[in-house]
């Protein structure tokens, strides 16, 4: 579910912004969810933010938004967690689908930056998305 930032998180972001923690950027990208839009506005109140849906968090499908305690012995969760890691969750996406989606979005972002002559942009997104980008572009490959 698309939820707003908590008051505590809003306070932390505001304090960090006022302390100058966030580096300057010419353009921001996020997936358009309420949390990301609020974060963008608080972190970079004067910077244009562009919605890039491919930056959305991993789609857990039928188990999304439900904590492990709430799921308990849920048959859907049991079936998914016992499947190979390459399998998509019920009504969700597979790790391979996430990887492909995020890399398409990232290539689109870098293409837009090049077309506009920008060297600094920000991406406000989720851990799963950051992990994909880091794995593809920042981690050393074995030879």
C-alpha positions as CSV (number, residue, x, y, z in Angstrom):
1,X,0.0,0.0,0.0
2,X,1.1,3.6,-0.7
3,X,1.6,5.1,2.8
4,X,2.7,8.5,3.8
5,X,6.0,9.1,5.7
6,X,5.7,8.9,9.5
7,X,6.1,12.1,11.5
8,X,9.3,10.7,12.8
9,X,10.7,10.1,9.4
10,X,9.6,13.6,8.2
11,X,11.4,15.1,11.1
12,X,14.6,13.2,10.4
13,X,14.6,14.1,6.7
14,X,13.8,17.8,7.5
15,X,16.7,17.9,10.0
16,X,19.1,16.3,7.5
17,X,18.0,18.8,4.8
18,X,18.5,21.7,7.1
19,X,21.9,20.4,8.1
20,X,22.9,20.2,4.4
21,X,23.3,16.4,4.3
22,X,21.9,15.9,0.8
23,X,24.3,16.6,-2.1
24,X,23.2,19.1,-4.8
25,X,21.3,17.6,-7.7
26,X,19.9,19.1,-10.9
27,X,17.0,16.6,-11.2
28,X,15.3,14.0,-9.1
29,X,13.7,10.7,-10.0
30,X,11.3,8.6,-8.0
31,X,8.5,6.1,-8.6
32,X,5.6,8.5,-7.8
33,X,4.5,6.9,-4.5
34,X,3.4,9.2,-1.7
35,X,6.4,8.3,0.4
36,X,8.9,9.1,-2.4
37,X,7.1,12.3,-3.4
38,X,7.1,13.5,0.2
39,X,10.8,12.6,0.6
40,X,11.7,14.4,-2.6
41,X,9.8,17.6,-1.5
42,X,11.5,17.5,1.9
43,X,15.0,16.7,0.7
44,X,15.0,18.9,-2.4
45,X,12.2,21.5,-2.2
46,X,13.4,23.5,-5.2
47,X,14.4,20.6,-7.5
48,X,12.2,19.2,-10.3
49,X,11.2,15.6,-9.6
50,X,10.4,13.3,-12.4
51,X,8.3,10.1,-11.9
52,X,10.0,7.0,-13.2
53,X,7.6,4.0,-12.4
54,X,10.4,1.5,-12.9
55,X,12.0,2.6,-9.6
56,X,9.1,1.1,-7.7
57,X,9.8,-1.4,-4.8
58,X,9.8,-5.1,-5.3
59,X,6.3,-6.4,-6.0
60,X,5.6,-9.1,-3.4
61,X,2.1,-9.6,-4.9
62,X,-0.3,-11.4,-2.7
63,X,1.8,-11.1,0.4
64,X,2.7,-7.4,-0.1
65,X,2.1,-5.2,2.9
66,X,1.5,-8.1,5.3
67,X,4.1,-8.7,8.0
68,X,5.4,-12.1,8.7
69,X,3.4,-12.3,12.0
70,X,0.1,-11.6,10.0
71,X,1.0,-14.2,7.4
72,X,1.8,-16.9,9.9
73,X,1.0,-20.2,8.2
74,X,-0.5,-18.6,5.1
75,X,-0.5,-21.1,2.3
76,X,0.4,-18.4,-0.3
77,X,3.5,-17.5,1.6
78,X,4.5,-21.1,2.3
79,X,4.2,-21.9,-1.5
80,X,6.2,-18.9,-2.5
81,X,9.0,-19.3,0.1
82,X,9.4,-23.0,-0.8
83,X,9.7,-22.2,-4.5
84,X,13.0,-21.5,-6.3
85,X,14.4,-17.9,-5.8
86,X,13.8,-17.2,-9.5
87,X,10.0,-17.7,-9.1
88,X,7.6,-14.7,-8.8
89,X,5.4,-14.5,-5.8
90,X,1.7,-14.9,-6.2
91,X,0.5,-12.0,-8.4
92,X,4.0,-10.4,-7.9
93,X,7.3,-10.3,-9.8
94,X,10.3,-12.5,-9.8
95,X,13.8,-11.2,-8.8
96,X,14.7,-11.4,-12.5
97,X,11.7,-9.2,-13.4
98,X,12.7,-6.7,-10.8
99,X,16.3,-6.7,-12.1
100,X,15.1,-6.1,-15.7
101,X,12.6,-3.4,-14.7
102,X,15.1,-1.5,-12.6
103,X,17.9,-1.6,-15.2
104,X,15.5,-0.3,-17.9
105,X,14.5,2.6,-15.6
106,X,18.2,3.3,-14.8
107,X,19.1,3.4,-18.4
108,X,16.2,5.7,-19.1
109,X,17.4,8.0,-16.3
110,X,21.0,8.1,-17.6
111,X,19.7,8.7,-21.1
112,X,17.7,11.7,-19.9
113,X,20.7,13.0,-18.0
114,X,22.9,12.8,-21.1
115,X,20.3,14.4,-23.3
116,X,20.0,17.3,-20.9
117,X,23.7,17.6,-20.2
118,X,23.3,16.8,-16.5
119,X,26.0,15.4,-14.4
120,X,24.2,15.2,-11.0
121,X,20.8,13.6,-10.4
122,X,19.2,12.0,-7.4
123,X,17.1,8.9,-7.1
124,X,14.7,8.4,-4.3
125,X,13.8,4.8,-4.1
126,X,13.8,1.5,-2.1
127,X,16.5,-0.8,-0.9
128,X,15.6,-3.5,-3.4
129,X,16.0,-1.0,-6.3
130,X,19.3,0.4,-4.9
131,X,20.6,-3.2,-4.5
132,X,19.9,-4.0,-8.2
133,X,21.7,-0.8,-9.4
134,X,24.6,-1.4,-7.0
135,X,24.9,-5.0,-8.1
136,X,24.9,-4.1,-11.8
137,X,27.0,-1.0,-11.8
138,X,29.1,-0.8,-8.7
139,X,30.1,-4.2,-7.6
140,X,33.3,-5.8,-8.9
141,X,32.7,-8.7,-11.2
142,X,34.6,-11.9,-10.8
143,X,36.9,-12.8,-13.7
